[in-house]
Amino acid sequence: MEQSRTTLAERIAERRAGIGDARALVGEMRRSILLVPVSGGGLWSARSGGVRWICGFTDEAALARFALRHGPGDRPMDYAALLGARIVDEVVPSLGEPGGLAVDIADEDGSMFFPPVTGIVPDGVAVDRGVRDEEGRRER
Protein backbone atom coordinates (compact mmCIF):
# COMPACT_ATOMS: atom_id res chain seq x y z
CA MET A 1 0.00 0.00 0.00
CA GLU A 2 1.41 3.40 -0.98
CA GLN A 3 1.60 5.98 1.82
CA SER A 4 -0.20 9.23 1.10
CA ARG A 5 1.93 12.35 0.83
CA THR A 6 2.27 14.68 3.78
CA THR A 7 0.49 18.01 3.75
CA LEU A 8 3.84 19.75 3.25
CA ALA A 9 4.62 17.55 0.24
CA GLU A 10 1.20 18.43 -1.18
CA ARG A 11 1.80 22.20 -0.68
CA ILE A 12 5.20 21.85 -2.38
CA ALA A 13 3.58 20.08 -5.35
CA GLU A 14 1.02 22.89 -5.63
CA ARG A 15 3.69 25.63 -5.69
CA ARG A 16 5.78 23.71 -8.21
CA ALA A 17 2.65 23.50 -10.39
CA GLY A 18 2.25 27.27 -10.14
CA ILE A 19 -0.75 27.23 -7.80
CA GLY A 20 -1.14 27.56 -4.07
CA ASP A 21 -0.01 30.32 -1.77
CA ALA A 22 3.65 30.91 -0.88
CA ARG A 23 2.76 32.07 2.65
CA ALA A 24 0.69 28.94 3.22
CA LEU A 25 3.66 26.85 2.07
CA VAL A 26 6.01 28.56 4.53
CA GLY A 27 3.43 28.15 7.29
CA GLU A 28 3.05 24.46 6.52
CA MET A 29 6.85 24.01 6.52
CA ARG A 30 7.02 25.64 9.96
CA ARG A 31 4.30 23.31 11.34
CA SER A 32 5.70 20.12 9.79
CA ILE A 33 7.96 17.55 11.38
CA LEU A 34 10.91 16.96 9.05
CA LEU A 35 13.36 14.08 9.13
CA VAL A 36 16.93 15.40 9.05
CA PRO A 37 19.82 12.94 8.53
CA VAL A 38 22.46 12.99 11.24
CA SER A 39 26.12 12.57 10.30
CA GLY A 40 29.25 12.99 12.41
CA GLY A 41 27.28 14.26 15.39
CA GLY A 42 25.54 17.01 13.43
CA LEU A 43 22.73 17.53 10.98
CA TRP A 44 23.45 16.62 7.36
CA SER A 45 23.84 19.69 5.20
CA ALA A 46 25.24 20.72 1.83
CA ARG A 47 26.77 23.98 0.64
CA SER A 48 25.65 25.46 -2.65
CA GLY A 49 25.55 29.01 -3.97
CA GLY A 50 27.08 30.44 -0.80
CA VAL A 51 24.35 28.92 1.38
CA ARG A 52 24.54 26.00 3.80
CA TRP A 53 21.36 24.00 3.27
CA ILE A 54 19.99 21.83 6.09
CA CYS A 55 18.40 18.85 4.34
CA GLY A 56 15.01 17.70 5.62
CA PHE A 57 12.55 15.12 4.37
CA THR A 58 8.78 15.00 4.61
CA ASP A 59 8.57 11.28 5.39
CA GLU A 60 10.61 8.09 5.68
CA ALA A 61 10.08 7.21 2.01
CA ALA A 62 11.61 10.53 0.90
CA LEU A 63 14.49 10.02 3.34
CA ALA A 64 15.03 6.48 2.01
CA ARG A 65 15.34 7.78 -1.56
CA PHE A 66 18.03 10.18 -0.35
CA ALA A 67 19.78 7.45 1.69
CA LEU A 68 20.14 5.25 -1.40
CA ARG A 69 22.46 7.88 -2.89
CA HIS A 70 24.10 9.39 0.18
CA GLY A 71 23.65 6.87 2.97
CA PRO A 72 26.22 4.83 4.89
CA GLY A 73 25.97 1.78 2.63
CA ASP A 74 24.10 -1.15 4.13
CA ARG A 75 23.47 0.53 7.50
CA PRO A 76 20.32 2.50 8.32
CA MET A 77 20.66 6.27 8.15
CA ASP A 78 20.26 7.97 11.52
CA TYR A 79 18.01 11.00 11.58
CA ALA A 80 16.42 13.53 13.89
CA ALA A 81 12.75 14.50 13.70
CA LEU A 82 12.57 18.30 13.97
CA LEU A 83 9.83 20.84 13.59
CA GLY A 84 10.43 23.01 10.52
CA ALA A 85 10.13 26.14 12.68
CA ARG A 86 12.90 24.87 14.93
CA ILE A 87 15.18 24.32 11.93
CA VAL A 88 14.72 27.81 10.49
CA ASP A 89 14.41 29.68 13.82
CA GLU A 90 17.12 27.92 15.86
CA VAL A 91 19.37 25.72 13.74
CA VAL A 92 19.89 28.10 10.81
CA PRO A 93 20.89 31.08 13.03
CA SER A 94 23.39 28.86 14.87
CA LEU A 95 25.27 28.05 11.65
CA GLY A 96 27.27 31.27 11.59
CA GLU A 97 26.83 31.55 7.82
CA PRO A 98 23.88 31.99 5.43
CA GLY A 99 21.69 28.94 5.81
CA GLY A 100 18.39 27.65 4.56
CA LEU A 101 16.26 24.54 4.45
CA ALA A 102 16.17 22.14 1.49
CA VAL A 103 13.23 19.72 1.56
CA ASP A 104 13.03 16.35 -0.24
CA ILE A 105 16.14 16.96 -2.36
CA ALA A 106 16.18 13.38 -3.65
CA ASP A 107 12.87 14.02 -5.42
CA GLU A 108 13.66 16.03 -8.54
CA ASP A 109 10.01 16.94 -9.08
CA GLY A 110 9.16 17.33 -5.39
CA SER A 111 11.95 19.32 -3.81
CA MET A 112 11.63 22.82 -2.38
CA PHE A 113 14.21 25.25 -1.06
CA PHE A 114 13.46 27.73 1.73
CA PRO A 115 16.27 30.31 1.37
CA PRO A 116 17.77 32.51 4.08
CA VAL A 117 15.49 35.48 3.44
CA THR A 118 13.14 37.62 5.52
CA GLY A 119 9.90 35.78 6.20
CA ILE A 120 11.58 32.38 6.29
CA VAL A 121 14.52 32.76 8.68
CA PRO A 122 14.86 35.30 11.51
CA ASP A 123 15.56 38.84 10.26
CA GLY A 124 18.98 38.90 11.93
CA VAL A 125 20.31 36.12 9.68
CA ALA A 126 18.32 36.90 6.51
CA VAL A 127 20.59 37.77 3.59
CA ASP A 128 18.09 40.37 2.33
CA ARG A 129 17.73 42.21 5.65
CA GLY A 130 19.44 45.36 4.35
CA VAL A 131 17.72 45.51 0.97
CA ARG A 132 15.80 48.76 0.42
CA ASP A 133 13.44 49.78 -2.36
CA GLU A 134 13.85 52.97 -4.44
CA GLU A 135 12.07 55.03 -1.77
CA GLY A 136 14.29 53.76 1.04
CA ARG A 137 11.75 51.37 2.52
CA ARG A 138 12.81 47.88 3.45
CA GLU A 139 11.71 45.45 0.75
CA ARG A 140 9.96 42.25 1.71
RODOVEX-910370 format. One record per atom (N, C-alpha, C): residue number from 1; x, y, z negated; atom name. Coordinates in steps of 0.1 Angstrom, whole numbers. Layout:
BEGIN
- NUM | X | Y | Z | CA
...
END
This chain:
BEGIN
- 1 | 8 | -12 | 0 | N
- 1 | 0 | 0 | 0 | CA
- 1 | 9 | 12 | 0 | C
- 2 | 6 | 22 | 9 | N
- 2 | 14 | 34 | 10 | CA
- 2 | 9 | 44 | -1 | C
- 3 | 19 | 50 | -8 | N
- 3 | 16 | 60 | -18 | CA
- 3 | 12 | 73 | -11 | C
- 4 | 2 | 79 | -17 | N
- 4 | -2 | 92 | -11 | CA
- 4 | 9 | 103 | -14 | C
- 5 | 10 | 113 | -6 | N
- 5 | 19 | 123 | -8 | CA
- 5 | 15 | 132 | -20 | C
- 6 | 25 | 138 | -27 | N
- 6 | 23 | 147 | -38 | CA
- 6 | 17 | 160 | -32 | C
- 7 | 11 | 167 | -41 | N
- 7 | 5 | 180 | -37 | CA
- 7 | 16 | 189 | -32 | C
- 8 | 28 | 189 | -38 | N
- 8 | 38 | 197 | -32 | CA
- 8 | 42 | 193 | -18 | C
- 9 | 43 | 180 | -16 | N
- 9 | 46 | 176 | -2 | CA
- 9 | 35 | 180 | 8 | C
- 10 | 23 | 180 | 3 | N
- 10 | 12 | 184 | 12 | CA
- 10 | 13 | 199 | 15 | C
- 11 | 16 | 207 | 5 | N
- 11 | 18 | 222 | 7 | CA
- 11 | 30 | 225 | 16 | C
- 12 | 40 | 217 | 15 | N
- 12 | 52 | 218 | 24 | CA
- 12 | 48 | 215 | 38 | C
- 13 | 40 | 205 | 40 | N
- 13 | 36 | 201 | 53 | CA
- 13 | 27 | 212 | 59 | C
- 14 | 19 | 218 | 51 | N
- 14 | 10 | 229 | 56 | CA
- 14 | 19 | 241 | 61 | C
- 15 | 29 | 245 | 53 | N
- 15 | 37 | 256 | 57 | CA
- 15 | 45 | 253 | 69 | C
- 16 | 50 | 241 | 70 | N
- 16 | 58 | 237 | 82 | CA
- 16 | 49 | 237 | 95 | C
- 17 | 36 | 235 | 93 | N
- 17 | 27 | 235 | 104 | CA
- 17 | 22 | 249 | 107 | C
- 18 | 26 | 259 | 99 | N
- 18 | 22 | 273 | 101 | CA
- 18 | 10 | 277 | 95 | C
- 19 | 5 | 269 | 86 | N
- 19 | -8 | 272 | 78 | CA
- 19 | -4 | 272 | 63 | C
- 20 | -14 | 276 | 55 | N
- 20 | -11 | 276 | 41 | CA
- 20 | -5 | 289 | 36 | C
- 21 | -5 | 291 | 23 | N
- 21 | 0 | 303 | 18 | CA
- 21 | 14 | 301 | 11 | C
- 22 | 23 | 310 | 14 | N
- 22 | 36 | 309 | 9 | CA
- 22 | 36 | 310 | -6 | C
- 23 | 28 | 319 | -12 | N
- 23 | 28 | 321 | -27 | CA
- 23 | 22 | 308 | -33 | C
- 24 | 12 | 302 | -27 | N
- 24 | 7 | 289 | -32 | CA
- 24 | 18 | 278 | -32 | C
- 25 | 26 | 278 | -22 | N
- 25 | 37 | 269 | -21 | CA
- 25 | 47 | 270 | -32 | C
- 26 | 51 | 283 | -34 | N
- 26 | 60 | 286 | -45 | CA
- 26 | 54 | 282 | -59 | C
- 27 | 41 | 285 | -61 | N
- 27 | 34 | 281 | -73 | CA
- 27 | 34 | 266 | -75 | C
- 28 | 31 | 259 | -64 | N
- 28 | 31 | 245 | -65 | CA
- 28 | 44 | 239 | -68 | C
- 29 | 55 | 245 | -62 | N
- 29 | 68 | 240 | -65 | CA
- 29 | 71 | 242 | -80 | C
- 30 | 68 | 253 | -85 | N
- 30 | 70 | 256 | -100 | CA
- 30 | 63 | 247 | -109 | C
- 31 | 51 | 242 | -105 | N
- 31 | 43 | 233 | -113 | CA
- 31 | 47 | 218 | -112 | C
- 32 | 54 | 215 | -101 | N
- 32 | 57 | 201 | -98 | CA
- 32 | 69 | 196 | -105 | C
- 33 | 68 | 183 | -109 | N
- 33 | 80 | 175 | -114 | CA
- 33 | 88 | 171 | -102 | C
- 34 | 100 | 174 | -101 | N
- 34 | 109 | 170 | -90 | CA
- 34 | 120 | 160 | -96 | C
- 35 | 123 | 150 | -88 | N
- 35 | 134 | 141 | -91 | CA
- 35 | 147 | 146 | -86 | C
- 36 | 156 | 148 | -94 | N
- 36 | 169 | 154 | -90 | CA
- 36 | 180 | 144 | -93 | C
- 37 | 187 | 139 | -83 | N
- 37 | 198 | 129 | -85 | CA
- 37 | 209 | 135 | -95 | C
- 38 | 214 | 126 | -103 | N
- 38 | 225 | 130 | -112 | CA
- 38 | 237 | 123 | -108 | C
- 39 | 248 | 131 | -107 | N
- 39 | 261 | 126 | -103 | CA
- 39 | 272 | 132 | -111 | C
- 40 | 281 | 124 | -117 | N
- 40 | 293 | 130 | -124 | CA
- 40 | 288 | 138 | -136 | C
- 41 | 277 | 135 | -142 | N
- 41 | 273 | 143 | -154 | CA
- 41 | 265 | 155 | -151 | C
- 42 | 263 | 158 | -138 | N
- 42 | 255 | 170 | -134 | CA
- 42 | 245 | 167 | -124 | C
- 43 | 237 | 177 | -120 | N
- 43 | 227 | 175 | -110 | CA
- 43 | 234 | 176 | -96 | C
- 44 | 229 | 167 | -87 | N
- 44 | 235 | 166 | -74 | CA
- 44 | 231 | 179 | -66 | C
- 45 | 241 | 185 | -60 | N
- 45 | 238 | 197 | -52 | CA
- 45 | 247 | 197 | -40 | C
- 46 | 244 | 206 | -31 | N
- 46 | 252 | 207 | -18 | CA
- 46 | 254 | 222 | -16 | C
- 47 | 265 | 226 | -10 | N
- 47 | 268 | 240 | -6 | CA
- 47 | 266 | 241 | 9 | C
- 48 | 259 | 252 | 12 | N
- 48 | 257 | 255 | 26 | CA
- 48 | 253 | 269 | 28 | C
- 49 | 259 | 276 | 37 | N
- 49 | 255 | 290 | 40 | CA
- 49 | 258 | 299 | 28 | C
- 50 | 268 | 296 | 20 | N
- 50 | 271 | 304 | 8 | CA
- 50 | 261 | 302 | -4 | C
- 51 | 253 | 292 | -3 | N
- 51 | 244 | 289 | -14 | CA
- 51 | 246 | 275 | -19 | C
- 52 | 245 | 273 | -32 | N
- 52 | 245 | 260 | -38 | CA
- 52 | 231 | 256 | -40 | C
- 53 | 227 | 245 | -33 | N
- 53 | 214 | 240 | -33 | CA
- 53 | 212 | 228 | -42 | C
- 54 | 204 | 230 | -52 | N
- 54 | 200 | 218 | -61 | CA
- 54 | 190 | 210 | -53 | C
- 55 | 192 | 197 | -52 | N
- 55 | 184 | 189 | -43 | CA
- 55 | 174 | 181 | -52 | C
- 56 | 161 | 183 | -49 | N
- 56 | 150 | 177 | -56 | CA
- 56 | 141 | 170 | -47 | C
- 57 | 134 | 160 | -52 | N
- 57 | 126 | 151 | -44 | CA
- 57 | 112 | 150 | -50 | C
- 58 | 102 | 150 | -41 | N
- 58 | 88 | 150 | -46 | CA
- 58 | 83 | 137 | -52 | C
- 59 | 90 | 126 | -48 | N
- 59 | 86 | 113 | -54 | CA
- 59 | 97 | 103 | -52 | C
- 60 | 95 | 91 | -58 | N
- 60 | 106 | 81 | -57 | CA
- 60 | 109 | 76 | -43 | C
- 61 | 99 | 76 | -34 | N
- 61 | 101 | 72 | -20 | CA
- 61 | 110 | 82 | -13 | C
- 62 | 108 | 95 | -15 | N
- 62 | 116 | 105 | -9 | CA
- 62 | 130 | 104 | -14 | C
- 63 | 132 | 102 | -27 | N
- 63 | 145 | 100 | -33 | CA
- 63 | 152 | 88 | -28 | C
- 64 | 144 | 77 | -26 | N
- 64 | 150 | 65 | -20 | CA
- 64 | 156 | 67 | -6 | C
- 65 | 149 | 75 | 2 | N
- 65 | 153 | 78 | 16 | CA
- 65 | 167 | 85 | 15 | C
- 66 | 168 | 94 | 6 | N
- 66 | 180 | 102 | 3 | CA
- 66 | 191 | 92 | -1 | C
- 67 | 188 | 84 | -11 | N
- 67 | 198 | 74 | -17 | CA
- 67 | 204 | 65 | -7 | C
- 68 | 196 | 61 | 4 | N
- 68 | 201 | 52 | 14 | CA
- 68 | 213 | 59 | 21 | C
- 69 | 214 | 72 | 22 | N
- 69 | 225 | 79 | 29 | CA
- 69 | 235 | 84 | 19 | C
- 70 | 232 | 87 | 7 | N
- 70 | 241 | 94 | -2 | CA
- 70 | 243 | 87 | -15 | C
- 71 | 236 | 76 | -17 | N
- 71 | 237 | 69 | -30 | CA
- 71 | 249 | 61 | -32 | C
- 72 | 250 | 56 | -45 | N
- 72 | 262 | 48 | -49 | CA
- 72 | 262 | 34 | -44 | C
- 73 | 259 | 31 | -32 | N
- 73 | 260 | 18 | -26 | CA
- 73 | 248 | 9 | -31 | C
- 74 | 251 | -2 | -37 | N
- 74 | 241 | -12 | -41 | CA
- 74 | 235 | -9 | -55 | C
- 75 | 240 | 2 | -62 | N
- 75 | 235 | 5 | -75 | CA
- 75 | 223 | 15 | -74 | C
- 76 | 214 | 15 | -83 | N
- 76 | 203 | 25 | -83 | CA
- 76 | 209 | 39 | -85 | C
- 77 | 202 | 49 | -80 | N
- 77 | 207 | 63 | -82 | CA
- 77 | 200 | 68 | -94 | C
- 78 | 208 | 73 | -103 | N
- 78 | 203 | 80 | -115 | CA
- 78 | 197 | 93 | -111 | C
- 79 | 186 | 97 | -119 | N
- 79 | 180 | 110 | -116 | CA
- 79 | 174 | 116 | -128 | C
- 80 | 171 | 128 | -128 | N
- 80 | 164 | 135 | -139 | CA
- 80 | 151 | 140 | -133 | C
- 81 | 141 | 140 | -141 | N
- 81 | 127 | 145 | -137 | CA
- 81 | 126 | 159 | -143 | C
- 82 | 126 | 169 | -135 | N
- 82 | 126 | 183 | -140 | CA
- 82 | 114 | 191 | -133 | C
- 83 | 108 | 199 | -141 | N
- 83 | 98 | 208 | -136 | CA
- 83 | 105 | 218 | -126 | C
- 84 | 99 | 221 | -115 | N
- 84 | 104 | 230 | -105 | CA
- 84 | 108 | 244 | -111 | C
- 85 | 99 | 249 | -120 | N
- 85 | 101 | 261 | -127 | CA
- 85 | 114 | 261 | -135 | C
- 86 | 117 | 250 | -141 | N
- 86 | 129 | 249 | -149 | CA
- 86 | 141 | 249 | -140 | C
- 87 | 140 | 243 | -129 | N
- 87 | 152 | 243 | -119 | CA
- 87 | 155 | 257 | -115 | C
- 88 | 145 | 265 | -110 | N
- 88 | 147 | 278 | -105 | CA
- 88 | 149 | 289 | -116 | C
- 89 | 143 | 287 | -128 | N
- 89 | 144 | 297 | -138 | CA
- 89 | 156 | 295 | -148 | C
- 90 | 160 | 282 | -149 | N
- 90 | 171 | 279 | -159 | CA
- 90 | 184 | 274 | -152 | C
- 91 | 182 | 264 | -143 | N
- 91 | 194 | 257 | -137 | CA
- 91 | 201 | 267 | -127 | C
- 92 | 193 | 272 | -118 | N
- 92 | 199 | 281 | -108 | CA
- 92 | 207 | 293 | -114 | C
- 93 | 201 | 300 | -124 | N
- 93 | 209 | 311 | -130 | CA
- 93 | 222 | 306 | -137 | C
- 94 | 222 | 294 | -142 | N
- 94 | 234 | 289 | -149 | CA
- 94 | 245 | 285 | -139 | C
- 95 | 243 | 285 | -126 | N
- 95 | 253 | 280 | -117 | CA
- 95 | 264 | 290 | -115 | C
- 96 | 262 | 303 | -117 | N
- 96 | 273 | 313 | -116 | CA
- 96 | 276 | 316 | -101 | C
- 97 | 267 | 313 | -92 | N
- 97 | 268 | 316 | -78 | CA
- 97 | 254 | 315 | -72 | C
- 98 | 252 | 321 | -60 | N
- 98 | 239 | 320 | -54 | CA
- 98 | 234 | 305 | -53 | C
- 99 | 222 | 303 | -58 | N
- 99 | 217 | 289 | -58 | CA
- 99 | 202 | 289 | -55 | C
- 100 | 198 | 278 | -49 | N
- 100 | 184 | 276 | -46 | CA
- 100 | 180 | 262 | -47 | C
- 101 | 168 | 259 | -43 | N
- 101 | 163 | 245 | -44 | CA
- 101 | 159 | 240 | -31 | C
- 102 | 165 | 228 | -28 | N
- 102 | 162 | 221 | -15 | CA
- 102 | 153 | 209 | -18 | C
- 103 | 142 | 208 | -12 | N
- 103 | 132 | 197 | -16 | CA
- 103 | 131 | 187 | -4 | C
- 104 | 132 | 175 | -7 | N
- 104 | 130 | 164 | 2 | CA
- 104 | 139 | 165 | 15 | C
- 105 | 152 | 167 | 13 | N
- 105 | 161 | 170 | 24 | CA
- 105 | 164 | 157 | 32 | C
- 106 | 160 | 146 | 28 | N
- 106 | 162 | 134 | 36 | CA
- 106 | 150 | 132 | 47 | C
- 107 | 140 | 141 | 45 | N
- 107 | 129 | 140 | 54 | CA
- 107 | 129 | 152 | 64 | C
- 108 | 135 | 150 | 76 | N
- 108 | 137 | 160 | 85 | CA
- 108 | 124 | 169 | 88 | C
- 109 | 113 | 162 | 88 | N
- 109 | 100 | 169 | 91 | CA
- 109 | 93 | 173 | 78 | C
- 110 | 99 | 170 | 66 | N
- 110 | 92 | 173 | 54 | CA
- 110 | 100 | 181 | 44 | C
- 111 | 111 | 186 | 48 | N
- 111 | 120 | 193 | 38 | CA
- 111 | 115 | 208 | 37 | C
- 112 | 119 | 214 | 26 | N
- 112 | 116 | 228 | 24 | CA
- 112 | 127 | 234 | 15 | C
- 113 | 132 | 246 | 18 | N
- 113 | 142 | 253 | 11 | CA
- 113 | 136 | 265 | 4 | C
- 114 | 139 | 266 | -9 | N
- 114 | 135 | 277 | -17 | CA
- 114 | 147 | 285 | -21 | C
- 115 | 150 | 296 | -13 | N
- 115 | 163 | 303 | -14 | CA
- 115 | 164 | 312 | -26 | C
- 116 | 176 | 317 | -29 | N
- 116 | 178 | 325 | -41 | CA
- 116 | 173 | 340 | -39 | C
- 117 | 160 | 341 | -37 | N
- 117 | 155 | 355 | -34 | CA
- 117 | 144 | 358 | -45 | C
- 118 | 142 | 371 | -46 | N
- 118 | 131 | 376 | -55 | CA
- 118 | 118 | 369 | -53 | C
- 119 | 112 | 365 | -63 | N
- 119 | 99 | 358 | -62 | CA
- 119 | 101 | 343 | -63 | C
- 120 | 113 | 338 | -61 | N
- 120 | 116 | 324 | -63 | CA
- 120 | 125 | 322 | -75 | C
- 121 | 136 | 328 | -75 | N
- 121 | 145 | 328 | -87 | CA
- 121 | 144 | 340 | -95 | C
- 122 | 149 | 341 | -107 | N
- 122 | 149 | 353 | -115 | CA
- 122 | 156 | 365 | -108 | C
- 123 | 150 | 377 | -109 | N
- 123 | 156 | 388 | -103 | CA
- 123 | 171 | 390 | -105 | C
- 124 | 176 | 387 | -116 | N
- 124 | 190 | 389 | -119 | CA
- 124 | 199 | 381 | -111 | C
- 125 | 194 | 370 | -105 | N
- 125 | 203 | 361 | -97 | CA
- 125 | 199 | 361 | -82 | C
- 126 | 188 | 369 | -79 | N
- 126 | 183 | 369 | -65 | CA
- 126 | 193 | 377 | -56 | C
- 127 | 196 | 371 | -45 | N
- 127 | 206 | 378 | -36 | CA
- 127 | 200 | 390 | -29 | C
- 128 | 187 | 392 | -29 | N
- 128 | 181 | 404 | -23 | CA
- 128 | 177 | 414 | -34 | C
- 129 | 182 | 413 | -46 | N
- 129 | 177 | 422 | -57 | CA
- 129 | 181 | 437 | -54 | C
- 130 | 191 | 440 | -46 | N
- 130 | 194 | 454 | -44 | CA
- 130 | 190 | 459 | -30 | C
- 131 | 182 | 451 | -23 | N
- 131 | 177 | 455 | -10 | CA
- 131 | 166 | 466 | -11 | C
- 132 | 168 | 477 | -4 | N
- 132 | 158 | 488 | -4 | CA
- 132 | 153 | 490 | 10 | C
- 133 | 140 | 494 | 10 | N
- 133 | 134 | 498 | 24 | CA
- 133 | 139 | 512 | 28 | C
- 134 | 134 | 517 | 39 | N
- 134 | 138 | 530 | 44 | CA
- 134 | 135 | 541 | 35 | C
- 135 | 125 | 540 | 27 | N
- 135 | 121 | 550 | 18 | CA
- 135 | 127 | 549 | 4 | C
- 136 | 136 | 539 | 2 | N
- 136 | 143 | 538 | -10 | CA
- 136 | 136 | 529 | -20 | C
- 137 | 124 | 523 | -16 | N
- 137 | 117 | 514 | -25 | CA
- 137 | 123 | 500 | -24 | C
- 138 | 123 | 492 | -35 | N
- 138 | 128 | 479 | -34 | CA
- 138 | 119 | 470 | -26 | C
- 139 | 125 | 463 | -16 | N
- 139 | 117 | 454 | -7 | CA
- 139 | 114 | 441 | -15 | C
- 140 | 103 | 436 | -11 | N
- 140 | 100 | 422 | -17 | CA
- 140 | 101 | 412 | -7 | C
END
